[in-house]
């Protein structure tokens, strides 16, 4: 089931009124009059408003929200400065001058400067807005010569942000290996209950197919993935093509597959069980778990899909339920998939087939970070070259009594000897001194004065640690 994001625009003001999400069936019903000519002529007739309405379908819902956000910030700045908020009517020269000032003065709600990513996002949002169906300005505020002055200032601001450390783009961190192991053993992802099963299927599909954080989950149906078996190997593959952020103008068909493992955590067996427990009258792949159930029930899920917000916070809830070291987001699972493949030595071009990225630079945003194991290994290279990895020696002050009989316990006259290894226990059997130790005998011993190195003493040997161990 495909979903269409429809943006409705106020004809008089050109501002976005609201955003609706339509199924393919509803979309076709509502636009039937637009695509069907009832005059009996071969070619259809469209009003400009009808063409604008069709054009509004080109942007993803997240892109529309980003555009509304950027425009709102610019209008708030214009209002605060006493300027006309209807900037769409400005001439190119006036708009360029206004943007130049805005780039320098833009601040967030806390009064702090925007980072590189946010400031770039605002500029791109304004450019999309000015070229939207309501205005068709046919200008590019990021490249046109008329905006060179504003963009030169923009570049200078980005350079300044870089010097202040505000140019970093916060890519989602992958899930650590320790948390992955904890997640696997916690029971949060299991086949024991409707909730744990839908969580497991969601996580397995997101990881094995490298799905984006909040993109497209709500539109998946029970037919979106199918189980196949070739040469005795059972696996799950996708059966659909979809538009994604990386492929907004064409459909992308994932080449990934999820193979069976034969273990108790097998993702294919879990997916097979999940499909058998879905509500037969609900086409959505992710359905709301029943609050009460028994393992023998044929249906574990309600006749209603999981909501978009619920799906969007799935990894957050999993992190909390499993007690992980961090609260991860959905997109962290995609970052984890890329990081694991990169750590395993999979070539970047193959990772691109997996994720759907069109260039290697985008993949490196996930794989440029070192794993904890890699960081530790690199640190070990330096430590080994400098001798930092040698065992730490414990210099303890001990008292050694080498006697010829078991009744000689007076140690008050014995010297104190520093050695590098000592055991706090007292023994009357053979004891090996593994370091160079100078021992001076008393009248109670048969040992001579001298230097003992890696020697074995027979008889009662009492070693008493005097210093701190």
C-alpha positions in Angstrom: 0.0 0.0 0.0 1.5 3.3 -1.1 1.0 6.6 0.7 0.9 10.0 -1.0 1.8 13.2 0.9 -0.5 16.0 -0.3 0.3 19.6 0.5 -2.6 22.1 0.4 -1.8 25.7 -0.3 -3.8 28.8 0.4 -4.3 30.3 -3.0 -4.5 33.9 -1.8 -1.4 33.9 0.5 0.6 31.0 -1.1 1.3 29.6 2.4 0.9 25.9 3.2 -2.4 25.3 4.8 -2.0 21.7 5.9 -0.5 18.3 4.9 -2.5 15.2 4.3 -1.4 11.6 3.9 -3.6 9.6 1.4 -3.6 6.0 0.5 -3.2 5.2 -3.2 -7.0 4.4 -3.4 -8.0 7.7 -1.8 -5.6 9.6 -3.9 -7.0 8.1 -7.1 -10.5 8.8 -6.0 -9.8 12.5 -5.1 -7.9 13.2 -8.2 -10.1 11.3 -10.7 -11.6 14.5 -12.0 -8.0 15.9 -12.6 -6.8 13.0 -14.7 -10.0 12.1 -16.5 -11.4 14.2 -19.3 -15.2 13.8 -19.4 -15.6 15.7 -22.7 -14.8 12.7 -24.8 -11.7 14.4 -26.2 -8.4 12.6 -26.3 -6.4 15.0 -24.3 -7.2 16.4 -20.8 -7.6 20.1 -19.9 -6.0 21.4 -16.7 -6.3 24.7 -14.9 -3.2 26.2 -13.4 -4.4 25.4 -9.9 -4.9 21.8 -10.9 -1.3 21.6 -12.2 -0.1 23.2 -9.0 -2.0 20.6 -7.0 -0.4 17.7 -8.9 3.1 19.3 -8.6 2.7 19.4 -4.8 3.0 15.6 -4.7 6.7 15.7 -5.7 8.0 16.4 -2.2 8.3 14.0 0.7 6.4 14.8 3.9 9.6 15.4 5.8 10.8 17.8 3.1 7.5 19.7 3.3 7.8 20.0 7.1 11.4 21.2 6.7 10.3 23.9 4.3 7.6 25.1 6.6 10.1 25.3 9.4 12.6 27.4 7.5 10.0 29.8 6.1 8.6 30.3 9.6 12.0 31.2 11.0 12.6 33.8 8.2 9.1 35.3 8.7 9.6 35.6 12.4 12.9 37.4 11.8 11.2 39.8 9.3 8.4 40.5 11.8 10.9 41.2 14.7 12.9 43.6 12.5 9.7 45.5 11.4 9.9 44.3 7.8 7.1 42.9 5.6 6.8 39.1 6.3 5.5 38.6 2.8 9.0 38.3 1.4 7.8 36.4 -1.7 6.9 39.8 -3.3 10.3 41.3 -2.9 12.4 42.1 -6.0 15.5 39.9 -6.5 17.8 42.8 -5.4 15.8 43.5 -2.2 15.5 39.8 -1.4 19.3 39.3 -1.8 20.0 42.2 0.5 17.5 41.0 3.1 18.9 37.4 3.0 22.4 38.7 3.5 21.4 40.4 6.7 19.2 37.5 7.9 22.1 34.9 7.5 24.2 37.0 9.9 21.5 37.7 12.5 19.6 34.3 12.5 19.4 32.8 16.0 17.6 29.9 17.6 15.0 30.2 20.4 17.8 30.2 23.0 19.5 33.1 21.3 22.4 31.0 20.1 23.7 30.9 16.5 22.5 28.1 14.3 25.0 25.4 13.3 26.1 24.7 9.8 23.5 22.0 9.2 20.6 24.1 10.5 21.6 27.3 8.6 22.0 25.4 5.4 18.7 23.8 5.9 16.9 27.2 6.3 18.5 28.5 3.1 17.4 25.4 1.2 13.9 25.6 2.6 13.5 29.3 1.5 14.7 28.3 -2.0 12.2 25.5 -2.2 9.4 27.8 -1.0 10.1 30.5 -3.6 10.0 27.9 -6.3 6.9 26.1 -5.0 3.7 25.9 -7.1 2.3 29.0 -5.4 5.1 31.3 -6.6 7.2 29.8 -9.3 9.9 32.5 -8.9 12.3 30.5 -11.0 15.3 31.7 -9.0 18.0 29.9 -7.1 19.1 31.9 -4.0 22.0 29.5 -3.5 23.6 29.8 -7.0 22.3 32.7 -8.9 24.7 35.6 -9.6 22.2 38.1 -8.0 22.6 36.4 -4.7 26.4 36.2 -4.8 26.9 38.8 -2.0 24.5 37.0 0.3 26.2 33.7 -0.4 29.7 35.1 0.1 28.6 36.2 3.6 27.0 32.7 4.1 30.3 31.0 3.2 32.1 33.3 5.6 29.7 32.5 8.4 30.2 28.7 7.8 33.9 29.2 8.0 33.5 31.1 11.2 31.2 28.4 12.6 33.9 25.8 11.7 36.5 27.7 13.7 34.1 27.7 16.7 33.3 24.0 16.3 29.7 24.6 15.3 30.0 23.1 11.8 29.6 19.5 12.9 26.7 17.5 11.5 25.5 15.1 14.2 25.2 11.8 12.4 23.4 9.1 14.4 25.7 6.9 16.4 25.6 3.1 15.7 24.5 0.8 18.5 27.6 -0.5 20.4 28.5 -4.1 20.3 27.9 -4.4 24.0 24.4 -3.0 23.7 23.7 -5.3 20.7 24.6 -8.3 22.8 22.5 -7.0 25.7 19.6 -6.4 23.3 19.8 -10.0 22.0 19.8 -11.5 25.5 17.3 -9.2 27.1 14.2 -10.8 25.8 12.9 -7.5 24.5 13.3 -8.8 21.0 11.7 -12.3 21.1 8.8 -14.5 19.9 7.3 -14.9 23.4 4.6 -12.1 23.2 2.9 -9.9 20.6 4.9 -6.8 21.7 8.3 -8.5 21.7 7.6 -10.2 18.4 6.6 -7.0 16.5 9.7 -5.3 18.0 11.9 -8.1 16.8 10.5 -8.1 13.3 10.8 -4.3 13.1 14.4 -4.4 14.3 15.4 -7.3 12.0 13.9 -5.7 8.9 15.4 -2.3 9.7 18.8 -3.8 10.3 18.9 -6.3 7.5 17.5 -4.0 4.8 19.1 -0.8 6.1 15.8 1.1 6.3 15.8 4.8 7.2 14.6 5.9 10.6 11.0 7.0 10.1 10.6 6.6 6.3 7.9 4.4 4.8 7.1 2.0 7.7 3.5 3.0 7.9 3.0 2.2 4.2 4.4 -1.4 4.4 1.9 -4.2 4.0 2.1 -7.9 4.8 2.9 -8.4 1.1 5.9 -6.0 1.2 8.3 -8.8 2.1 8.1 -12.4 1.1 9.9 -15.6 2.2 11.7 -17.6 -0.4 13.8 -20.8 -0.4 16.6 -21.5 -2.9 18.9 -24.4 -2.7 17.7 -25.2 0.8 18.4 -21.6 2.0 15.4 -19.8 3.3 15.5 -16.0 3.2 13.3 -12.8 3.2 13.4 -10.3 0.4 11.4 -7.1 -0.4 8.8 -7.2 -3.1 8.4 -3.5 -3.8 10.1 -0.4 -5.0 9.7 2.8 -3.0 10.8 6.4 -3.1 13.3 7.4 -0.5 15.3 10.4 0.5 18.2 9.1 -1.6 15.8 8.4 -4.5 13.1 11.1 -4.5 12.7 11.1 -8.3 12.8 7.4 -8.9 11.9 4.2 -7.1 14.5 2.2 -5.3 14.4 -1.6 -5.0 16.4 -3.0 -2.1 18.9 -5.7 -3.1 19.3 -6.9 0.5 18.1 -10.2 1.8 17.6 -11.6 5.3 18.7 -15.2 5.6 17.7 -17.9 8.1 20.2 -18.8 10.8 18.6 -21.9 12.4 19.2 -20.4 15.8 16.6 -19.5 18.5 17.0 -15.9 17.4 16.5 -16.7 13.7 15.0 -13.6 12.0 13.3 -15.6 9.2 11.5 -17.9 11.6 10.4 -14.9 13.7 9.1 -13.2 10.6 7.2 -16.3 9.5 5.6 -16.6 12.9 4.7 -12.9 12.9 2.9 -13.2 9.5 0.9 -16.1 10.8 -0.3 -14.1 13.9 -1.4 -10.9 12.1 -5.0 -9.9 11.9 -6.4 -11.3 8.6 -8.6 -8.2 8.0 -5.7 -5.7 8.3 -3.3 -5.2 5.4 -0.7 -3.1 7.3 2.5 -5.0 8.1 2.9 -3.5 11.6 -0.2 -3.9 13.6 -1.1 -3.0 17.2 -0.4 -5.9 19.6 -3.3 -7.3 21.6 -3.1 -6.3 25.3 -4.3 -9.8 26.3 -3.4 -13.0 24.6 -2.4 -16.7 25.0 0.4 -18.3 23.1 -2.1 -20.6 21.4 -4.2 -17.8 19.9 -4.3 -17.7 16.2 -4.3 -13.9 16.1 -2.0 -11.8 18.3 -2.7 -8.4 16.8 -5.6 -6.0 16.5 -7.4 -4.9 13.4 -5.6 -1.6 13.4 -2.1 -0.5 12.3 0.6 0.9 14.5 0.6 4.7 14.2 3.3 6.7 12.6 4.5 8.2 15.9 4.6 4.7 17.5 6.7 3.4 14.7 8.9 6.5 14.8 9.8 5.9 18.4 10.2 2.2 18.2 14.0 2.1 18.9 13.6 4.6 21.7 11.2 2.3 23.4 13.3 -0.8 22.7 16.4 1.0 24.3 14.4 1.8 27.4 12.9 -1.7 27.8 16.3 -3.4 27.3 18.1 -1.0 29.6 20.7 -0.1 27.0 23.6 2.3 27.8 22.0 5.0 25.5 18.6 5.9 24.1 19.0 5.1 20.4 16.8 6.4 17.6 15.4 4.4 14.6 18.1 5.8 12.4 20.8 4.4 14.7 19.8 1.0 13.4 20.7 2.0 9.8 24.0 3.5 11.1 24.6 0.2 12.9 24.1 -1.8 9.7 26.6 0.3 7.8 29.1 0.3 10.6 29.0 -3.5 11.0 29.4 -4.1 7.2 32.3 -1.7 7.1 34.0 -3.3 10.1 33.6 -6.7 8.4 35.5 -5.4 5.4 32.5 -5.2 3.0 33.4 -2.9 0.1 31.8 0.6 0.0 30.2 0.0 -3.4 28.4 -3.1 -2.0 27.3 -1.1 1.1 25.9 1.4 -1.4 23.8 -1.3 -3.1 22.5 -2.2 0.4 21.6 1.3 1.6 20.6 2.8 -1.8 23.2 5.6 -1.5 24.2 7.2 -4.8 27.7 8.3 -3.8 30.5 7.0 -1.4 30.6 10.3 0.5 27.1 9.6 1.9 28.2 6.1 3.1 31.3 7.5 4.8 29.0 9.6 7.0 28.1 6.3 8.7 31.4 4.5 8.5 33.9 7.3 9.2 33.7 6.7 12.9 36.0 4.2 14.6 34.4 1.4 16.6 35.5 1.0 20.3 37.5 -2.1 19.3 39.3 -0.3 16.5 40.1 2.6 18.7 41.5 0.3 21.4 43.5 -1.6 18.9 45.1 1.6 17.5 45.9 2.8 21.0 47.5 -0.5 21.7 49.9 0.0 18.7 51.3 3.1 20.3 51.4 1.6 23.8 53.3 -1.4 22.5 55.9 0.6 20.7 56.6 2.6 23.9 56.5 -0.4 26.2 53.3 0.9 28.0 51.7 -2.5 27.8 54.1 -4.3 30.1 52.6 -5.6 33.4 52.6 -3.1 36.3 55.1 -4.1 39.0 54.2 -4.0 42.6 57.1 -2.9 44.8 56.2 -4.1 48.2 58.4 -4.2 51.3 58.4 -7.7 52.7 60.0 -9.6 55.4 61.5 -13.0 54.6 62.5 -15.6 57.2 64.3 -18.6 55.9 64.4 -21.1 58.7 65.6 -24.7 59.3 62.7 -25.7 61.5 59.0 -25.1 62.2 59.5 -23.5 65.6 61.5 -20.6 64.6 59.0 -17.8 64.4 60.9 -14.9 65.9 61.3 -12.4 63.0 62.0 -9.3 64.9 65.7 -9.3 64.0 65.3 -10.0 60.3 66.0 -7.2 57.8 63.3 -5.7 55.6 63.8 -6.5 51.9 62.1 -4.8 48.9 61.1 -7.3 46.2 59.0 -6.9 43.1 56.7 -9.8 43.5 55.3 -11.2 46.7 52.5 -13.3 47.9 50.8 -12.4 51.2 50.3 -16.0 52.2 52.6 -17.8 54.5 53.8 -21.3 53.4 55.9 -24.1 54.9 56.4 -25.8 51.5 58.6 -24.9 48.6 58.4 -21.2 47.6 60.0 -19.7 44.5 61.4 -16.2 44.6 61.1 -15.0 41.0 63.0 -11.8 41.3 66.5 -10.8 42.3 66.4 -10.5 46.1 69.3 -10.0 48.5 68.8 -12.0 51.7 70.8 -11.8 54.9 70.6 -14.8 57.1 70.2 -14.8 60.8 71.5 -17.3 63.4 68.3 -19.2 62.9 68.8 -19.9 59.2 71.2 -22.1 57.2 71.1 -19.7 54.2 74.2 -17.7 53.4 74.4 -14.0 52.6 74.1 -13.3 48.9 71.9 -12.5 45.9 69.2 -14.9 45.1 67.6 -14.8 41.6 64.8 -17.3 40.5 65.7 -19.6 43.3 63.7 -22.2 45.2 63.9 -22.3 48.9 63.0 -25.5 50.8 61.6 -25.4 54.3 59.4 -23.0 56.2 59.3 -19.7 54.4 57.3 -16.9 55.9 56.6 -13.9 53.6 55.0 -11.0 55.3 53.9 -8.0 53.3 54.6 -4.8 55.2 53.8 -2.2 52.5 50.6 -1.7 50.5 49.9 -4.3 47.9 
